[in-house]
Amino acid sequence: MWLYLLKRIVLAVAIIAIAVTLLFLMIRAVPGDPAAVLLGPRATPEMRAQLHEQMGLDKPFIVQIASFFGGLLHGDLGFDVFSKRPVAEIVFEQLPYTIELILVSISWAVVIAVSLGCYSAMRRNSLVDQVAGIMTVAAIAIPSFIVAVYALMIFAVTLRWLPAIGAGNGFWDGLMHLVLPSFAIGIGWVGYLSRLIRASMLEILGENHIRMARSFGMPEWRIVARYALPLAILPTVTILGVGIAWLISSAVFIEVVFARPGIGALIVNAVNTRNYPIVMGVVLVTTFLIVAATTFSDLVNAALDPRTREKL
Protein backbone atom coordinates (compact mmCIF):
# COMPACT_ATOMS: atom_id res chain seq x y z
CA MET A 1 0.00 0.00 0.00
CA TRP A 2 2.86 2.40 0.82
CA LEU A 3 4.51 1.74 -2.54
CA TYR A 4 1.22 2.46 -4.28
CA LEU A 5 0.86 5.69 -2.28
CA LEU A 6 4.39 6.77 -3.27
CA LYS A 7 3.67 6.11 -6.95
CA ARG A 8 0.47 8.14 -6.80
CA ILE A 9 2.25 11.09 -5.14
CA VAL A 10 5.01 11.11 -7.76
CA LEU A 11 2.41 10.94 -10.53
CA ALA A 12 0.43 13.79 -8.95
CA VAL A 13 3.50 16.05 -8.78
CA ALA A 14 4.33 15.30 -12.43
CA ILE A 15 0.76 16.12 -13.53
CA ILE A 16 0.81 19.46 -11.69
CA ALA A 17 4.18 20.39 -13.24
CA ILE A 18 2.95 19.55 -16.75
CA ALA A 19 -0.31 21.45 -16.20
CA VAL A 20 1.51 24.59 -15.04
CA THR A 21 3.89 24.45 -18.02
CA LEU A 22 1.03 24.05 -20.50
CA LEU A 23 -0.85 26.90 -18.84
CA PHE A 24 2.16 29.17 -19.26
CA LEU A 25 2.32 28.31 -22.94
CA MET A 26 -1.40 28.89 -23.52
CA ILE A 27 -1.47 32.23 -21.69
CA ARG A 28 1.53 33.50 -23.63
CA ALA A 29 -0.12 32.36 -26.88
CA VAL A 30 -3.19 34.55 -26.29
CA PRO A 31 -2.93 37.67 -28.50
CA GLY A 32 -2.82 41.09 -26.91
CA ASP A 33 -0.64 42.97 -24.47
CA PRO A 34 -1.69 42.63 -20.80
CA ALA A 35 0.01 45.93 -20.00
CA ALA A 36 -2.20 47.72 -22.56
CA VAL A 37 -5.30 46.17 -20.98
CA LEU A 38 -4.25 47.08 -17.45
CA LEU A 39 -3.02 50.62 -18.16
CA GLY A 40 -5.53 51.63 -20.83
CA PRO A 41 -5.07 53.20 -24.26
CA ARG A 42 -3.42 56.37 -22.87
CA ALA A 43 -0.44 54.53 -21.40
CA THR A 44 2.96 55.55 -22.69
CA PRO A 45 5.55 53.01 -23.92
CA GLU A 46 7.62 53.75 -20.81
CA MET A 47 4.68 52.88 -18.52
CA ARG A 48 4.08 49.65 -20.41
CA ALA A 49 7.74 48.72 -20.25
CA GLN A 50 7.75 49.35 -16.50
CA LEU A 51 4.69 47.13 -16.00
CA HIS A 52 6.28 44.42 -18.16
CA GLU A 53 9.27 44.51 -15.85
CA GLN A 54 7.09 44.33 -12.74
CA MET A 55 5.17 41.33 -14.12
CA GLY A 56 8.35 39.67 -15.39
CA LEU A 57 7.09 39.64 -18.98
CA ASP A 58 10.34 41.14 -20.27
CA LYS A 59 12.25 37.97 -19.42
CA PRO A 60 12.55 34.82 -21.57
CA PHE A 61 9.92 32.13 -21.14
CA ILE A 62 12.34 29.70 -19.49
CA VAL A 63 13.30 32.31 -16.91
CA GLN A 64 9.65 33.16 -16.22
CA ILE A 65 8.55 29.59 -15.63
CA ALA A 66 11.67 28.78 -13.60
CA SER A 67 10.97 31.82 -11.42
CA PHE A 68 7.36 30.73 -10.96
CA PHE A 69 8.32 27.18 -9.93
CA GLY A 70 10.92 28.62 -7.59
CA GLY A 71 8.23 30.73 -5.96
CA LEU A 72 5.98 27.69 -5.61
CA LEU A 73 8.60 25.90 -3.55
CA HIS A 74 8.34 28.77 -1.04
CA GLY A 75 4.55 29.03 -1.24
CA ASP A 76 4.71 32.22 -3.31
CA LEU A 77 2.20 32.55 -6.17
CA GLY A 78 3.15 36.13 -7.01
CA PHE A 79 1.35 39.44 -6.48
CA ASP A 80 -1.84 40.85 -7.94
CA VAL A 81 -0.99 43.68 -10.33
CA PHE A 82 -3.99 45.75 -9.18
CA SER A 83 -4.08 45.45 -5.40
CA LYS A 84 -0.42 44.47 -4.90
CA ARG A 85 -1.61 41.75 -2.54
CA PRO A 86 -0.24 38.20 -2.59
CA VAL A 87 -2.09 36.00 -5.06
CA ALA A 88 -2.25 33.14 -2.55
CA GLU A 89 -4.05 35.38 -0.07
CA ILE A 90 -6.62 36.47 -2.67
CA VAL A 91 -7.26 32.94 -3.96
CA PHE A 92 -7.59 31.36 -0.52
CA GLU A 93 -10.03 34.08 0.51
CA GLN A 94 -12.41 33.00 -2.25
CA LEU A 95 -11.67 29.25 -2.33
CA PRO A 96 -13.68 28.30 0.81
CA TYR A 97 -16.89 29.56 -0.82
CA THR A 98 -16.34 27.32 -3.84
CA ILE A 99 -15.38 24.28 -1.75
CA GLU A 100 -18.43 24.83 0.46
CA LEU A 101 -20.69 24.90 -2.60
CA ILE A 102 -19.13 21.76 -4.08
CA LEU A 103 -19.27 19.77 -0.83
CA VAL A 104 -22.91 20.65 -0.15
CA SER A 105 -23.90 19.88 -3.74
CA ILE A 106 -22.21 16.50 -3.94
CA SER A 107 -23.17 15.45 -0.38
CA TRP A 108 -26.93 15.60 -0.85
CA ALA A 109 -26.57 14.26 -4.40
CA VAL A 110 -24.67 11.16 -3.22
CA VAL A 111 -27.14 10.41 -0.43
CA ILE A 112 -30.14 10.56 -2.77
CA ALA A 113 -28.35 8.80 -5.65
CA VAL A 114 -27.19 5.85 -3.52
CA SER A 115 -30.63 5.40 -1.98
CA LEU A 116 -32.41 5.70 -5.33
CA GLY A 117 -29.94 3.44 -7.12
CA CYS A 118 -30.16 0.70 -4.50
CA TYR A 119 -33.96 0.81 -4.38
CA SER A 120 -34.22 0.72 -8.19
CA ALA A 121 -31.92 -2.31 -8.34
CA MET A 122 -33.87 -4.12 -5.64
CA ARG A 123 -37.19 -3.33 -7.40
CA ARG A 124 -36.00 -3.86 -10.95
CA ASN A 125 -38.53 -3.06 -13.72
CA SER A 126 -41.09 -1.84 -11.20
CA LEU A 127 -43.03 1.38 -11.71
CA VAL A 128 -40.71 3.22 -9.35
CA ASP A 129 -37.68 1.95 -11.27
CA GLN A 130 -39.11 3.06 -14.61
CA VAL A 131 -40.11 6.52 -13.35
CA ALA A 132 -36.73 6.94 -11.67
CA GLY A 133 -35.00 5.97 -14.91
CA ILE A 134 -36.85 8.63 -16.89
CA MET A 135 -36.26 11.33 -14.28
CA THR A 136 -32.57 10.57 -13.82
CA VAL A 137 -31.86 10.59 -17.56
CA ALA A 138 -33.66 13.93 -17.82
CA ALA A 139 -31.57 15.29 -14.93
CA ILE A 140 -28.37 14.22 -16.69
CA ALA A 141 -29.40 15.80 -19.99
CA ILE A 142 -30.15 19.30 -18.63
CA PRO A 143 -27.03 21.50 -18.20
CA SER A 144 -26.42 22.91 -14.74
CA PHE A 145 -26.50 26.54 -15.87
CA ILE A 146 -29.96 26.01 -17.42
CA VAL A 147 -31.17 24.53 -14.13
CA ALA A 148 -29.62 27.51 -12.33
CA VAL A 149 -31.40 30.08 -14.48
CA TYR A 150 -34.84 28.46 -14.20
CA ALA A 151 -34.43 27.77 -10.47
CA LEU A 152 -33.50 31.42 -10.00
CA MET A 153 -36.52 32.61 -11.97
CA ILE A 154 -39.02 30.28 -10.28
CA PHE A 155 -37.95 30.03 -6.64
CA ALA A 156 -36.21 33.39 -6.16
CA VAL A 157 -37.94 35.82 -8.53
CA THR A 158 -41.48 34.46 -8.93
CA LEU A 159 -42.17 32.62 -5.67
CA ARG A 160 -39.59 34.49 -3.57
CA TRP A 161 -39.00 31.46 -1.39
CA LEU A 162 -35.22 31.57 -1.52
CA PRO A 163 -32.55 34.29 -1.84
CA ALA A 164 -31.21 34.96 -5.33
CA ILE A 165 -27.67 36.29 -5.02
CA GLY A 166 -24.76 36.41 -2.61
CA ALA A 167 -23.52 34.01 0.07
CA GLY A 168 -25.51 35.32 3.05
CA ASN A 169 -24.45 36.23 6.59
CA GLY A 170 -24.42 33.69 9.39
CA PHE A 171 -25.04 29.95 9.33
CA TRP A 172 -28.77 29.83 8.57
CA ASP A 173 -28.69 32.65 6.03
CA GLY A 174 -25.66 31.10 4.35
CA LEU A 175 -27.43 27.74 4.21
CA MET A 176 -30.46 29.30 2.55
CA HIS A 177 -28.21 30.96 -0.03
CA LEU A 178 -26.71 27.53 -0.81
CA VAL A 179 -30.02 25.82 -1.65
CA LEU A 180 -30.45 26.98 -5.25
CA PRO A 181 -26.77 26.87 -6.30
CA SER A 182 -26.25 23.41 -4.80
CA PHE A 183 -29.47 22.19 -6.42
CA ALA A 184 -28.28 23.41 -9.84
CA ILE A 185 -25.00 21.53 -9.49
CA GLY A 186 -26.18 18.42 -7.68
CA ILE A 187 -29.29 17.49 -9.66
CA GLY A 188 -27.27 16.19 -12.60
CA TRP A 189 -25.09 14.12 -10.28
CA VAL A 190 -28.18 12.53 -8.72
CA GLY A 191 -29.16 11.20 -12.12
CA TYR A 192 -25.68 10.12 -13.14
CA LEU A 193 -24.68 8.43 -9.87
CA SER A 194 -28.03 6.71 -9.35
CA ARG A 195 -27.82 5.08 -12.78
CA LEU A 196 -24.25 4.01 -12.03
CA ILE A 197 -25.18 2.58 -8.63
CA ARG A 198 -28.17 0.75 -10.12
CA ALA A 199 -26.07 -0.87 -12.86
CA SER A 200 -23.38 -1.91 -10.40
CA MET A 201 -25.92 -3.27 -7.93
CA LEU A 202 -27.67 -5.36 -10.58
CA GLU A 203 -24.37 -6.92 -11.57
CA ILE A 204 -23.29 -7.67 -8.01
CA LEU A 205 -26.69 -8.95 -6.86
CA GLY A 206 -26.37 -11.73 -9.42
CA GLU A 207 -23.00 -12.99 -8.17
CA ASN A 208 -22.46 -16.26 -6.31
CA HIS A 209 -21.66 -14.85 -2.87
CA ILE A 210 -24.97 -12.93 -2.91
CA ARG A 211 -26.86 -16.12 -3.79
CA MET A 212 -25.02 -17.86 -0.96
CA ALA A 213 -26.10 -15.19 1.51
CA ARG A 214 -29.69 -15.48 0.35
CA SER A 215 -29.58 -19.26 0.75
CA PHE A 216 -28.78 -18.75 4.43
CA GLY A 217 -31.97 -16.72 4.79
CA MET A 218 -30.36 -13.33 5.40
CA PRO A 219 -32.67 -10.31 5.00
CA GLU A 220 -32.38 -8.58 1.64
CA TRP A 221 -31.58 -5.18 3.19
CA ARG A 222 -28.66 -6.69 5.11
CA ILE A 223 -27.31 -8.39 2.00
CA VAL A 224 -27.44 -5.12 0.11
CA ALA A 225 -25.91 -3.02 2.91
CA ARG A 226 -23.16 -5.45 3.94
CA TYR A 227 -22.17 -7.35 0.82
CA ALA A 228 -23.43 -5.58 -2.30
CA LEU A 229 -23.19 -1.84 -1.63
CA PRO A 230 -19.47 -1.74 -0.61
CA LEU A 231 -18.59 -3.25 -4.00
CA ALA A 232 -21.20 -1.34 -6.02
CA ILE A 233 -19.98 2.00 -4.69
CA LEU A 234 -16.41 1.55 -6.01
CA PRO A 235 -17.19 3.00 -9.48
CA THR A 236 -18.93 5.92 -7.78
CA VAL A 237 -15.81 6.75 -5.75
CA THR A 238 -13.74 6.73 -8.93
CA ILE A 239 -16.23 8.92 -10.81
CA LEU A 240 -16.36 11.44 -7.96
CA GLY A 241 -12.57 11.71 -7.97
CA VAL A 242 -12.37 12.22 -11.71
CA GLY A 243 -15.49 14.42 -11.75
CA ILE A 244 -14.04 17.05 -9.42
CA ALA A 245 -13.00 18.97 -12.54
CA TRP A 246 -16.62 18.97 -13.74
CA LEU A 247 -17.76 20.08 -10.29
CA ILE A 248 -15.32 23.00 -10.23
CA SER A 249 -16.24 24.12 -13.74
CA SER A 250 -19.95 23.89 -12.85
CA ALA A 251 -19.32 25.89 -9.69
CA VAL A 252 -17.64 28.63 -11.74
CA PHE A 253 -20.76 29.10 -13.89
CA ILE A 254 -23.13 28.82 -10.94
CA GLU A 255 -21.20 31.41 -8.93
CA VAL A 256 -21.46 33.83 -11.82
CA VAL A 257 -25.22 33.21 -12.22
CA PHE A 258 -25.96 33.64 -8.51
CA ALA A 259 -23.33 36.38 -7.99
CA ARG A 260 -21.69 34.32 -5.26
CA PRO A 261 -18.15 34.93 -4.04
CA GLY A 262 -15.68 32.25 -5.03
CA ILE A 263 -13.04 31.42 -7.58
CA GLY A 264 -15.64 31.64 -10.36
CA ALA A 265 -15.94 35.43 -10.33
CA LEU A 266 -12.24 35.68 -9.52
CA ILE A 267 -11.09 33.76 -12.60
CA VAL A 268 -13.60 35.51 -14.89
CA ASN A 269 -12.39 38.96 -13.84
CA ALA A 270 -8.76 37.89 -14.06
CA VAL A 271 -9.18 36.57 -17.60
CA ASN A 272 -11.01 39.70 -18.74
CA THR A 273 -8.25 41.96 -17.39
CA ARG A 274 -5.41 39.63 -18.42
CA ASN A 275 -4.27 39.45 -14.81
CA TYR A 276 -1.70 36.68 -15.29
CA PRO A 277 -0.78 36.11 -11.60
CA ILE A 278 -4.42 35.61 -10.55
CA VAL A 279 -5.12 33.31 -13.50
CA MET A 280 -2.05 31.24 -12.70
CA GLY A 281 -2.90 31.12 -9.01
CA VAL A 282 -6.50 30.02 -9.53
CA VAL A 283 -5.64 27.39 -12.13
CA LEU A 284 -2.78 26.06 -10.03
CA VAL A 285 -4.95 25.70 -6.93
CA THR A 286 -7.81 24.07 -8.86
CA THR A 287 -5.35 21.72 -10.59
CA PHE A 288 -4.02 20.73 -7.19
CA LEU A 289 -7.57 20.08 -5.96
CA ILE A 290 -8.37 17.94 -8.99
CA VAL A 291 -5.17 15.89 -8.68
CA ALA A 292 -5.63 15.53 -4.91
CA ALA A 293 -9.24 14.36 -5.32
CA THR A 294 -8.27 11.87 -8.01
CA THR A 295 -5.41 10.54 -5.88
CA PHE A 296 -7.67 10.26 -2.84
CA SER A 297 -10.31 8.33 -4.80
CA ASP A 298 -7.63 5.94 -6.09
CA LEU A 299 -6.39 5.38 -2.54
CA VAL A 300 -9.93 4.69 -1.32
CA ASN A 301 -10.43 2.20 -4.15
CA ALA A 302 -7.10 0.57 -3.34
CA ALA A 303 -8.14 0.23 0.31
CA LEU A 304 -11.54 -1.25 -0.60
CA ASP A 305 -10.24 -3.44 -3.44
CA PRO A 306 -6.55 -4.45 -3.13
CA ARG A 307 -6.53 -5.67 -6.76
CA THR A 308 -6.46 -2.06 -7.99
CA ARG A 309 -3.01 -1.53 -6.43
CA GLU A 310 -1.48 -3.69 -9.14
CA LYS A 311 -2.79 -1.49 -11.97
CA LEU A 312 -0.30 1.36 -11.44
C-alpha positions as CSV (number, residue, x, y, z in Angstrom):
1,M,0.0,0.0,0.0
2,W,2.9,2.4,0.8
3,L,4.5,1.7,-2.5
4,Y,1.2,2.5,-4.3
5,L,0.9,5.7,-2.3
6,L,4.4,6.8,-3.3
7,K,3.7,6.1,-7.0
8,R,0.5,8.1,-6.8
9,I,2.2,11.1,-5.1
10,V,5.0,11.1,-7.8
11,L,2.4,10.9,-10.5
12,A,0.4,13.8,-9.0
13,V,3.5,16.1,-8.8
14,A,4.3,15.3,-12.4
15,I,0.8,16.1,-13.5
16,I,0.8,19.5,-11.7
17,A,4.2,20.4,-13.2
18,I,3.0,19.5,-16.7
19,A,-0.3,21.5,-16.2
20,V,1.5,24.6,-15.0
21,T,3.9,24.5,-18.0
22,L,1.0,24.1,-20.5
23,L,-0.9,26.9,-18.8
24,F,2.2,29.2,-19.3
25,L,2.3,28.3,-22.9
26,M,-1.4,28.9,-23.5
27,I,-1.5,32.2,-21.7
28,R,1.5,33.5,-23.6
29,A,-0.1,32.4,-26.9
30,V,-3.2,34.6,-26.3
31,P,-2.9,37.7,-28.5
32,G,-2.8,41.1,-26.9
33,D,-0.6,43.0,-24.5
34,P,-1.7,42.6,-20.8
35,A,0.0,45.9,-20.0
36,A,-2.2,47.7,-22.6
37,V,-5.3,46.2,-21.0
38,L,-4.3,47.1,-17.4
39,L,-3.0,50.6,-18.2
40,G,-5.5,51.6,-20.8
41,P,-5.1,53.2,-24.3
42,R,-3.4,56.4,-22.9
43,A,-0.4,54.5,-21.4
44,T,3.0,55.5,-22.7
45,P,5.6,53.0,-23.9
46,E,7.6,53.8,-20.8
47,M,4.7,52.9,-18.5
48,R,4.1,49.6,-20.4
49,A,7.7,48.7,-20.2
50,Q,7.8,49.3,-16.5
51,L,4.7,47.1,-16.0
52,H,6.3,44.4,-18.2
53,E,9.3,44.5,-15.9
54,Q,7.1,44.3,-12.7
55,M,5.2,41.3,-14.1
56,G,8.3,39.7,-15.4
57,L,7.1,39.6,-19.0
58,D,10.3,41.1,-20.3
59,K,12.2,38.0,-19.4
60,P,12.5,34.8,-21.6
61,F,9.9,32.1,-21.1
62,I,12.3,29.7,-19.5
63,V,13.3,32.3,-16.9
64,Q,9.6,33.2,-16.2
65,I,8.6,29.6,-15.6
66,A,11.7,28.8,-13.6
67,S,11.0,31.8,-11.4
68,F,7.4,30.7,-11.0
69,F,8.3,27.2,-9.9
70,G,10.9,28.6,-7.6
71,G,8.2,30.7,-6.0
72,L,6.0,27.7,-5.6
73,L,8.6,25.9,-3.5
74,H,8.3,28.8,-1.0
75,G,4.5,29.0,-1.2
76,D,4.7,32.2,-3.3
77,L,2.2,32.6,-6.2
78,G,3.2,36.1,-7.0
79,F,1.3,39.4,-6.5
80,D,-1.8,40.9,-7.9
81,V,-1.0,43.7,-10.3
82,F,-4.0,45.7,-9.2
83,S,-4.1,45.5,-5.4
84,K,-0.4,44.5,-4.9
85,R,-1.6,41.7,-2.5
86,P,-0.2,38.2,-2.6
87,V,-2.1,36.0,-5.1
88,A,-2.2,33.1,-2.5
89,E,-4.0,35.4,-0.1
90,I,-6.6,36.5,-2.7
91,V,-7.3,32.9,-4.0
92,F,-7.6,31.4,-0.5
93,E,-10.0,34.1,0.5
94,Q,-12.4,33.0,-2.3
95,L,-11.7,29.3,-2.3
96,P,-13.7,28.3,0.8
97,Y,-16.9,29.6,-0.8
98,T,-16.3,27.3,-3.8
99,I,-15.4,24.3,-1.7
100,E,-18.4,24.8,0.5
101,L,-20.7,24.9,-2.6
102,I,-19.1,21.8,-4.1
103,L,-19.3,19.8,-0.8
104,V,-22.9,20.6,-0.1
105,S,-23.9,19.9,-3.7
106,I,-22.2,16.5,-3.9
107,S,-23.2,15.4,-0.4
108,W,-26.9,15.6,-0.9
109,A,-26.6,14.3,-4.4
110,V,-24.7,11.2,-3.2
111,V,-27.1,10.4,-0.4
112,I,-30.1,10.6,-2.8
113,A,-28.4,8.8,-5.6
114,V,-27.2,5.8,-3.5
115,S,-30.6,5.4,-2.0
116,L,-32.4,5.7,-5.3
117,G,-29.9,3.4,-7.1
118,C,-30.2,0.7,-4.5
119,Y,-34.0,0.8,-4.4
120,S,-34.2,0.7,-8.2
121,A,-31.9,-2.3,-8.3
122,M,-33.9,-4.1,-5.6
123,R,-37.2,-3.3,-7.4
124,R,-36.0,-3.9,-11.0
125,N,-38.5,-3.1,-13.7
126,S,-41.1,-1.8,-11.2
127,L,-43.0,1.4,-11.7
128,V,-40.7,3.2,-9.3
129,D,-37.7,2.0,-11.3
130,Q,-39.1,3.1,-14.6
131,V,-40.1,6.5,-13.3
132,A,-36.7,6.9,-11.7
133,G,-35.0,6.0,-14.9
134,I,-36.8,8.6,-16.9
135,M,-36.3,11.3,-14.3
136,T,-32.6,10.6,-13.8
137,V,-31.9,10.6,-17.6
138,A,-33.7,13.9,-17.8
139,A,-31.6,15.3,-14.9
140,I,-28.4,14.2,-16.7
141,A,-29.4,15.8,-20.0
142,I,-30.2,19.3,-18.6
143,P,-27.0,21.5,-18.2
144,S,-26.4,22.9,-14.7
145,F,-26.5,26.5,-15.9
146,I,-30.0,26.0,-17.4
147,V,-31.2,24.5,-14.1
148,A,-29.6,27.5,-12.3
149,V,-31.4,30.1,-14.5
150,Y,-34.8,28.5,-14.2
151,A,-34.4,27.8,-10.5
152,L,-33.5,31.4,-10.0
153,M,-36.5,32.6,-12.0
154,I,-39.0,30.3,-10.3
155,F,-38.0,30.0,-6.6
156,A,-36.2,33.4,-6.2
157,V,-37.9,35.8,-8.5
158,T,-41.5,34.5,-8.9
159,L,-42.2,32.6,-5.7
160,R,-39.6,34.5,-3.6
161,W,-39.0,31.5,-1.4
162,L,-35.2,31.6,-1.5
163,P,-32.5,34.3,-1.8
164,A,-31.2,35.0,-5.3
165,I,-27.7,36.3,-5.0
166,G,-24.8,36.4,-2.6
167,A,-23.5,34.0,0.1
168,G,-25.5,35.3,3.1
169,N,-24.5,36.2,6.6
170,G,-24.4,33.7,9.4
171,F,-25.0,30.0,9.3
172,W,-28.8,29.8,8.6
173,D,-28.7,32.7,6.0
174,G,-25.7,31.1,4.4
175,L,-27.4,27.7,4.2
176,M,-30.5,29.3,2.5
177,H,-28.2,31.0,0.0
178,L,-26.7,27.5,-0.8
179,V,-30.0,25.8,-1.7
180,L,-30.5,27.0,-5.3
181,P,-26.8,26.9,-6.3
182,S,-26.3,23.4,-4.8
183,F,-29.5,22.2,-6.4
184,A,-28.3,23.4,-9.8
185,I,-25.0,21.5,-9.5
186,G,-26.2,18.4,-7.7
187,I,-29.3,17.5,-9.7
188,G,-27.3,16.2,-12.6
189,W,-25.1,14.1,-10.3
190,V,-28.2,12.5,-8.7
191,G,-29.2,11.2,-12.1
192,Y,-25.7,10.1,-13.1
193,L,-24.7,8.4,-9.9
194,S,-28.0,6.7,-9.3
195,R,-27.8,5.1,-12.8
196,L,-24.3,4.0,-12.0
197,I,-25.2,2.6,-8.6
198,R,-28.2,0.7,-10.1
199,A,-26.1,-0.9,-12.9
200,S,-23.4,-1.9,-10.4
201,M,-25.9,-3.3,-7.9
202,L,-27.7,-5.4,-10.6
203,E,-24.4,-6.9,-11.6
204,I,-23.3,-7.7,-8.0
205,L,-26.7,-9.0,-6.9
206,G,-26.4,-11.7,-9.4
207,E,-23.0,-13.0,-8.2
208,N,-22.5,-16.3,-6.3
209,H,-21.7,-14.8,-2.9
210,I,-25.0,-12.9,-2.9
211,R,-26.9,-16.1,-3.8
212,M,-25.0,-17.9,-1.0
213,A,-26.1,-15.2,1.5
214,R,-29.7,-15.5,0.4
215,S,-29.6,-19.3,0.8
216,F,-28.8,-18.8,4.4
217,G,-32.0,-16.7,4.8
218,M,-30.4,-13.3,5.4
219,P,-32.7,-10.3,5.0
220,E,-32.4,-8.6,1.6
221,W,-31.6,-5.2,3.2
222,R,-28.7,-6.7,5.1
223,I,-27.3,-8.4,2.0
224,V,-27.4,-5.1,0.1
225,A,-25.9,-3.0,2.9
226,R,-23.2,-5.4,3.9
227,Y,-22.2,-7.4,0.8
228,A,-23.4,-5.6,-2.3
229,L,-23.2,-1.8,-1.6
230,P,-19.5,-1.7,-0.6
231,L,-18.6,-3.3,-4.0
232,A,-21.2,-1.3,-6.0
233,I,-20.0,2.0,-4.7
234,L,-16.4,1.6,-6.0
235,P,-17.2,3.0,-9.5
236,T,-18.9,5.9,-7.8
237,V,-15.8,6.7,-5.7
238,T,-13.7,6.7,-8.9
239,I,-16.2,8.9,-10.8
240,L,-16.4,11.4,-8.0
241,G,-12.6,11.7,-8.0
242,V,-12.4,12.2,-11.7
243,G,-15.5,14.4,-11.7
244,I,-14.0,17.1,-9.4
245,A,-13.0,19.0,-12.5
246,W,-16.6,19.0,-13.7
247,L,-17.8,20.1,-10.3
248,I,-15.3,23.0,-10.2
249,S,-16.2,24.1,-13.7
250,S,-19.9,23.9,-12.9
251,A,-19.3,25.9,-9.7
252,V,-17.6,28.6,-11.7
253,F,-20.8,29.1,-13.9
254,I,-23.1,28.8,-10.9
255,E,-21.2,31.4,-8.9
256,V,-21.5,33.8,-11.8
257,V,-25.2,33.2,-12.2
258,F,-26.0,33.6,-8.5
259,A,-23.3,36.4,-8.0
260,R,-21.7,34.3,-5.3
261,P,-18.2,34.9,-4.0
262,G,-15.7,32.3,-5.0
263,I,-13.0,31.4,-7.6
264,G,-15.6,31.6,-10.4
265,A,-15.9,35.4,-10.3
266,L,-12.2,35.7,-9.5
267,I,-11.1,33.8,-12.6
268,V,-13.6,35.5,-14.9
269,N,-12.4,39.0,-13.8
270,A,-8.8,37.9,-14.1
271,V,-9.2,36.6,-17.6
272,N,-11.0,39.7,-18.7
273,T,-8.2,42.0,-17.4
274,R,-5.4,39.6,-18.4
275,N,-4.3,39.5,-14.8
276,Y,-1.7,36.7,-15.3
277,P,-0.8,36.1,-11.6
278,I,-4.4,35.6,-10.5
279,V,-5.1,33.3,-13.5
280,M,-2.0,31.2,-12.7
281,G,-2.9,31.1,-9.0
282,V,-6.5,30.0,-9.5
283,V,-5.6,27.4,-12.1
284,L,-2.8,26.1,-10.0
285,V,-5.0,25.7,-6.9
286,T,-7.8,24.1,-8.9
287,T,-5.4,21.7,-10.6
288,F,-4.0,20.7,-7.2
289,L,-7.6,20.1,-6.0
290,I,-8.4,17.9,-9.0
291,V,-5.2,15.9,-8.7
292,A,-5.6,15.5,-4.9
293,A,-9.2,14.4,-5.3
294,T,-8.3,11.9,-8.0
295,T,-5.4,10.5,-5.9
296,F,-7.7,10.3,-2.8
297,S,-10.3,8.3,-4.8
298,D,-7.6,5.9,-6.1
299,L,-6.4,5.4,-2.5
300,V,-9.9,4.7,-1.3
301,N,-10.4,2.2,-4.2
302,A,-7.1,0.6,-3.3
303,A,-8.1,0.2,0.3
304,L,-11.5,-1.2,-0.6
305,D,-10.2,-3.4,-3.4
306,P,-6.5,-4.5,-3.1
307,R,-6.5,-5.7,-6.8
308,T,-6.5,-2.1,-8.0
309,R,-3.0,-1.5,-6.4
310,E,-1.5,-3.7,-9.1
311,K,-2.8,-1.5,-12.0
312,L,-0.3,1.4,-11.4
